[in-house]
Amino acid sequence: MAPRILLARHGQTAWSLSGKHTGRTDVPLLDEGRRGAKLLGERLHRAPFDGLSEVEIRTSPLSRARETCELAGFGDRATTWDTLMEWDYGAYEGMTPAEIQEIRPGWFIWRDGVPRGETIEHFTARADEVVAWAREADRDVLVFAHGHMLRAIGARWLGEDIDFAARIRLSPTSLSVLGWAYGAPAIESWNETGHLEHV
């Protein structure tokens, strides 16, 4: 069977809770995010995942993703990978969409990008690198990363332009699975958060 890629978004932070764009700022997990990460780990250690013993695991080096990976029980098996870091939001780092709209009405990140930050083209290339790695693997892979990066991976896995990512939202500590259907890239599941019912 062709390999799949499992996507785990990091747990809740103060900035994700308030809607601030959190790129390279190393914001720590909230207690809620830590609890969610443990629940995600419990889910991945139950059927049908059963601990993913044969899966290759990589994580963004930013602490919110790395700690989510560790609390989920995969820290000792994970390799950090800079390619999984979140979009560098440049001048818009730490701002909410509403705050950005006040200074740039009509702004749409997936079309307009960010000033003094990472270009859409470079961000797309990083997502493509992750997709290529996953497809070339001889087994399923699991990544711990960030909202915009994981949505970009989802769009590019499907062969869509990067702005398709705007239509596939992701919640903190969610789990998504990208696989195959009829020989073509497909979404098996997206933004699953059932494991967080007790948070």
C-alpha positions, -999 to +999 in steps of 0.1 A: +000+000+000+012+035-008+023+055+023+000+078+041+009+110+061-006+116+095-008+152+105-009+163+142-013+200+149+003+212+181-017+219+213-034+251+223-012+282+231-022+316+243-016+330+208-036+303+190-064+308+215-066+345+208-061+341+170-027+357+168-005+347+139+022+326+155+051+319+132+086+317+146+078+331+180+083+302+204+050+304+223+046+276+249+016+253+253-011+261+277-021+235+303-051+228+280-027+222+251-006+198+272-037+178+282-048+177+246-014+164+235-016+136+260-051+127+248-039+127+212-011+103+223-036+080+239-056+079+207-026+071+186-016+043+210-051+027+207-065+008+177-064+013+148-031+031+152-017+009+180+013+031+187+024+034+151+055+013+158+066+012+121+059+048+113+086+074+107+080+106+128+092+141+123+084+173+142+089+210+138+117+222+161+094+249+176+086+240+212+048+240+209+051+212+183+080+194+198+063+193+233+031+181+217+051+152+201+068+144+234+036+145+255+019+123+229+046+097+236+067+100+204+095+123+214+121+095+216+113+084+180+109+118+164+134+137+143+132+175+143+129+191+108+131+228+101+110+223+070+080+218+092+083+252+109+053+275+106+051+303+081+073+332+089+047+360+092+072+388+091+056+421+100+023+404+108+038+381+135+016+383+167-013+401+150-048+388+146-065+388+112-088+416+124-058+437+134-043+431+100-075+440+082-075+474+099-042+483+082-047+463+050-084+459+042-092+428+021-060+411+030-060+373+024-028+355+035-031+327+009-032+353-019-013+383-006+014+368+016+031+388+044+055+418+043+090+412+054+083+375+059+083+342+040+070+344+004+041+323-006+064+306-032+090+296-005+063+284+019+047+263-009+081+248-017+085+237+019+051+221+018+060+204-014+092+191+002+072+174+030+048+159+005+076+145-016+093+130+014+061+114+026+054+099-009+089+085-012+088+068+022+084+031+024+060+033+053+035+057+068+048+089+083+036+111+112+044+148+115+038+173+144+036+208+131+015+240+128-019+251+114-009+269+082+019+245+074-003+214+078-031+230+058-005+237+030+007+201+031-030+190+028-035+213-003-003+202-020-009+165-012-041+168-032-023+186-060-042+219-054-028+254-054-017+267-021-048+289-016-069+257-013-055+255+022-079+283+032-108+259+029-094+232+052-093+246+087-074+228+115-080+229+152-052+227+178-043+191+187-063+178+158-054+146+138-057+143+100-048+115+077-038+119+040-038+088+019-051+075-014-084+066-032-086+050-066-049+056-070-051+093-065-041+114-034-071+118-010-081+129+024-089+099+047-099+121+076-095+158+085-094+178+116-105+150+139-107+162+176-129+135+192-100+127+216-103+162+231-138+157+245-125+157+281-102+187+278 
